[in-house]
Amino acid sequence: MIIAVTGATGSIGRELVPYFKSLGHTVLIISTSLPSDGHQNFSYSNLAKNEIPYNVDIFIHLASINSNLEKDHVDSEVSITREILLSLSNLGCKKLIFFSTSKVYGDNSFSLNCFNETSNTNPQCFYGKAKKLCEELINDLAPTLDINAVIFRLPPVLNQSHSSNLGRLIQISKSGIPFFSIAQGDSNQRSFISFNNIKTVFDHLFNNLHLHKGIHILNLADDGFISLNKLIRIAGKNSVYSMPAFLGECCKKLPILSSILLKLYGNFVLDNSQLKEKMNVKLKTTAESLPIIYK
């Protein structure tokens, strides 16, 4: 197949593109950071001007301006998605895969929560708000343009990248330095998506193209959930020392620390049952995936 990909130089794209090529697919990269060569690398200007001389089977839109998006960039994020939708007919492409985010549901909470595709969306950050607007744009335009779309809502990704806060945290834990945490890190519930499960889903999609009929919004997440301390123990293969719970409760009351603790020890669980039922695919838990990713 011929697959077009945006965001090929991002943390997910850097691993997905070589994987697609290893399966024998031709990958066209749409990028602002790579020079256009008229062969496999193309610019967004090439896309808009119909200067890509291929018929594309699947267009995968991974790109985002920034996961720490500011308010001024929300419209630009949506405009990129609009430009792609309006350019698909020039590529002879009717299949779009869009990577959204679990942040369309909201942010971490110290209360337990679990979200499925019917849960209310309530994005708090501009990145989540931008992705929600992109989802709405796809839902509005895709039927008119005769495009079939799969929208994946992803939690934080576990892969070889060290650029994310989580990736850096894992690297620190692998350095041999004892990792000190709080007791709440043994019981919080978090969803992640491991790169091996992303590959499993794409394998299934490529072999079952009939699943691309219509518009589908699916939570793409590992099975179950995991606590932060357990994740660090498995991925970092290092000792994690939990400080008493009352220290964590005291820190949560300090405004300067509360937001940091919420990011690290907050709860956020995605229900992936709809994806598994629709695609008839088996996904590993985060605990099963970690030794695969961080060998």
C-alpha positions in Angstrom: 0.0 0.0 0.0 0.9 3.6 -0.3 0.6 5.4 3.0 0.9 9.1 3.6 2.0 10.2 7.1 2.2 13.6 8.8 4.2 13.9 12.0 6.8 11.5 10.8 9.5 13.2 12.8 7.6 13.1 16.0 8.1 10.5 18.8 5.4 8.2 17.4 6.1 8.8 13.7 9.8 8.1 14.1 9.0 4.5 15.1 5.9 4.0 12.9 7.4 5.0 9.6 10.2 2.4 9.7 7.7 -0.2 10.9 5.4 0.5 7.9 8.4 0.3 5.6 9.4 -3.0 7.1 6.0 -4.4 6.2 6.7 -3.5 2.6 4.5 -0.4 2.3 5.5 2.8 0.5 5.5 5.7 2.9 5.1 9.3 1.8 6.1 11.9 4.4 4.2 15.2 4.7 6.4 17.5 6.8 7.5 21.1 7.6 10.8 20.0 9.0 12.1 17.8 6.1 13.0 19.2 2.7 10.7 18.1 -0.1 12.4 15.8 -2.6 9.4 15.2 -4.9 9.8 11.4 -4.3 9.0 10.4 -0.7 9.2 13.7 1.3 6.7 16.5 0.5 5.6 19.8 2.1 2.2 20.9 3.0 2.4 23.3 0.1 2.9 20.3 -2.2 -0.1 18.7 -0.7 -2.3 21.8 -1.1 -1.1 22.4 -4.7 -1.7 18.8 -5.8 2.0 18.3 -6.4 2.2 14.8 -4.9 2.2 12.3 -7.9 0.7 9.3 -6.1 -2.6 7.7 -5.3 -2.7 7.1 -1.6 -4.4 4.2 0.1 -4.4 5.5 3.7 -3.6 9.0 5.1 -2.3 8.9 8.7 -2.4 12.3 10.4 -0.2 12.2 13.5 1.2 15.7 13.3 0.5 18.3 16.0 2.1 21.8 16.4 2.8 21.0 20.1 1.3 18.9 22.9 1.8 22.0 25.1 -0.3 24.1 22.6 -1.0 27.7 23.4 -4.3 29.4 22.7 -2.9 31.3 19.7 -2.1 28.0 17.9 -5.5 26.3 18.3 -6.7 27.7 15.0 -3.5 26.6 13.2 -3.9 23.1 14.5 -7.5 22.9 13.1 -6.4 24.5 9.8 -3.8 21.7 9.2 -6.6 19.1 9.6 -8.9 21.0 7.3 -6.1 21.3 4.6 -5.5 17.5 4.8 -9.2 16.7 4.5 -9.7 19.0 1.4 -6.5 17.5 -0.2 -7.4 13.8 0.1 -9.5 13.8 -3.1 -6.4 14.9 -5.1 -4.6 11.9 -3.7 -7.4 9.6 -4.6 -7.6 8.7 -0.9 -10.8 7.9 1.0 -9.3 6.6 4.2 -8.0 8.8 7.1 -6.6 7.8 10.4 -6.4 10.7 12.9 -4.5 10.6 16.2 -6.4 12.6 18.7 -5.9 12.6 22.5 -7.6 11.4 25.7 -7.3 15.0 26.8 -10.6 15.7 25.0 -12.2 14.1 28.1 -10.3 16.3 30.5 -7.3 16.1 32.7 -6.0 13.9 35.5 -8.0 13.8 38.8 -7.2 12.7 42.3 -10.6 11.0 42.1 -11.0 7.7 40.3 -12.4 8.0 36.8 -12.8 5.9 33.6 -13.8 7.2 30.2 -15.4 5.5 27.2 -16.3 6.9 23.9 -19.7 8.0 25.1 -18.3 10.0 28.0 -18.7 13.8 27.9 -15.8 15.7 26.4 -14.5 18.5 28.6 -10.9 19.4 27.5 -9.1 21.7 29.9 -5.9 22.4 28.0 -5.6 24.0 24.6 -4.1 20.9 23.1 -7.2 18.9 24.1 -9.5 21.7 22.9 -7.7 21.8 19.5 -8.0 18.1 19.0 -11.7 18.2 19.9 -12.2 20.8 17.2 -10.3 18.7 14.8 -12.5 15.7 15.6 -15.6 17.8 15.0 -14.2 19.1 11.7 -13.7 15.5 10.6 -17.2 14.5 11.6 -18.6 17.5 9.7 -16.6 17.3 6.5 -15.8 13.6 6.0 -19.3 12.5 5.0 -19.5 15.3 2.4 -16.1 14.5 1.0 -16.8 10.7 1.0 -14.0 10.0 3.4 -13.9 7.2 5.9 -12.2 8.1 9.1 -10.9 6.4 12.2 -10.2 8.8 15.1 -8.0 7.3 17.8 -8.0 9.0 21.3 -4.6 8.2 22.9 -3.4 8.5 26.5 0.4 9.1 27.0 2.5 6.9 24.7 5.1 4.4 26.0 7.9 4.0 23.4 11.6 4.5 23.0 11.3 8.3 23.0 13.0 10.2 25.9 11.5 13.6 24.9 8.3 13.3 27.1 8.3 13.9 30.8 7.4 10.3 31.3 10.3 9.1 29.1 12.7 11.3 31.1 11.3 9.9 34.3 11.9 6.4 33.2 15.4 7.2 32.0 16.2 8.6 35.5 14.9 5.5 37.1 17.1 3.4 34.9 20.2 5.3 35.9 20.7 3.4 39.1 19.7 6.2 41.4 17.0 5.2 43.9 13.6 6.6 42.9 11.7 8.3 45.7 7.9 8.6 45.4 4.9 8.9 47.6 2.6 6.1 48.7 -0.2 7.5 46.4 1.9 6.3 43.5 1.2 2.7 44.5 -2.6 3.1 44.1 -3.3 5.6 41.4 -4.8 4.4 38.2 -3.4 5.5 34.8 -3.9 4.4 31.2 -1.1 4.4 28.6 -0.7 3.2 25.1 2.4 1.1 24.4 4.0 1.2 21.0 3.7 -2.6 20.6 -0.1 -2.3 20.9 -0.1 0.6 18.4 1.6 -1.8 15.9 -0.9 -4.5 16.7 -3.8 -2.2 15.8 -2.2 -1.0 12.6 -1.5 -4.6 11.5 -5.1 -5.4 12.0 -6.3 -2.2 10.2 -4.1 -2.9 7.2 -5.3 -6.4 6.9 -9.0 -5.5 7.3 -9.6 -2.3 5.3 -13.3 -2.8 5.5 -13.1 -1.5 9.0 -12.5 1.9 7.5 -16.2 2.4 6.5 -17.8 5.4 8.0 -16.5 7.4 10.9 -15.3 5.7 14.1 -14.0 7.3 17.4 -12.1 4.8 19.4 -10.0 4.8 22.6 -6.6 3.4 21.7 -5.1 2.3 25.1 -3.4 -0.6 26.7 -5.6 -3.1 28.6 -6.4 -2.1 32.1 -4.4 0.5 34.1 -1.2 0.8 36.1 0.1 2.8 39.0 3.0 5.2 38.5 5.2 3.4 41.0 4.6 0.0 39.4 5.3 1.4 36.0 8.6 2.8 37.2 9.5 -0.4 39.0 9.0 -2.4 35.8 10.3 0.0 33.2 13.2 1.4 35.3 14.1 -1.9 36.8 15.1 0.0 39.9 14.1 0.4 43.5 11.2 2.7 44.2 10.9 3.9 47.7 7.4 5.2 48.8 7.2 7.9 51.4 4.3 7.8 53.8 0.9 8.7 52.4 0.4 11.6 54.8 3.3 13.4 53.2 1.6 13.2 49.9 -1.6 14.5 51.3 0.2 17.4 52.8 1.9 18.2 49.5 -1.4 18.1 47.7 -2.6 21.0 49.8 0.3 23.2 48.6 -0.7 25.0 45.4 2.8 25.0 44.1 3.1 21.2 44.4 -0.5 20.2 43.8 -0.4 20.6 40.0 2.8 18.6 39.8 1.5 15.8 41.9 -1.7 15.8 39.8 0.3 15.2 36.7 2.3 12.4 38.3 -0.2 10.7 40.6 -3.6 11.7 39.2 -6.0 9.1 37.9 -7.1 8.8 34.3 -8.3 5.5 32.8 -9.5 4.8 29.3 -11.9 2.0 28.5 -10.7 0.3 25.3 -13.5 -2.3 25.1 -15.2 -0.7 22.1 -11.9 -0.9 20.0 -11.4 -4.5 21.0 -14.9 -5.5 20.1 -15.1 -3.6 16.8 -11.6 -4.7 15.6 -11.6 -8.2 17.3 -8.0 -7.5 18.4 -6.2 -8.6 21.6 -4.1 -5.9 23.4 -1.5 -6.4 26.1 -1.6 -4.7 29.5 0.9 -1.9 30.2 2.7 -4.2 32.7 3.0 -6.9 29.9 4.2 -4.3 27.4 6.9 -2.5 29.5 9.5 -5.3 29.3 9.0 -5.4 25.5 9.6 -1.6 25.1 12.3 -1.2 27.7 14.4 -4.3 27.3 
